[in-house]
Amino acid sequence: MSTFDEVNVFFDRAADRLGMADGVREMLRSPWRELRVTVPVRMDNGEIEVFTG
C-alpha cells in the first residue's frame, strides 16, 4: 500500500466520523494543483533512469 493510499484510509475514517457527504469527500480528495518532478539519475551500470515524484 502506498503512502497516498494510507492517507486516504485515514481520511475516509475521519470523514465517516464527521458524516461527510460523498461529494465533499471527492472534492477534498482531489488536488487542485499538483507539482510533479522528474529527476534523471545515472545508475552504477551507466544507464540513465528517470524517477518521478
N, C-alpha and C positions, 0 to 999 in steps of 0.2 A: 504494500500500500504506500502510495507516495505521500509526501508531506501535505500536498494540496488536498488529497482525499481525506487524510486525517483531520485537517482543519474543517472540511465540510461535514464530517461526522459530528464534531463538537458544535458546529454552527447549527446543524439540524436538531441536536439535543436542546440547545438553548432556545431555538425558535419554537420547538414543541412546548417547552415550559411556558413560553410567553404567549402561546396561542397565536402565533404569527400566521397571517394568511399566505397562501402559496404564491400569490403574485408578488407580495413584498419580499418573500424569500428569494425568488428568482431575480428580482431587481437588485437586491443586496449581494447576491452570489456572483453576479456578472460584473466584471471590472469595467469601469468607464474608460479607463486608459490602461495601456499595458506597455511596458518597456521590455523589449526583447533584445538581447545582446548575443552576438556570435563572436567566439574567440578562436582563431586558428592557432593550433599548437603543433610544433614539430616533435614527433614522438621519437623515442630512443632508436627505433628501427629506420628513421629517416623519413617516414611518411608524415604527411600533414593531416591532422584530424581537426574538424571544426566542432566545437562544443557550443551549444545554445542554452541560454538560461535567462 
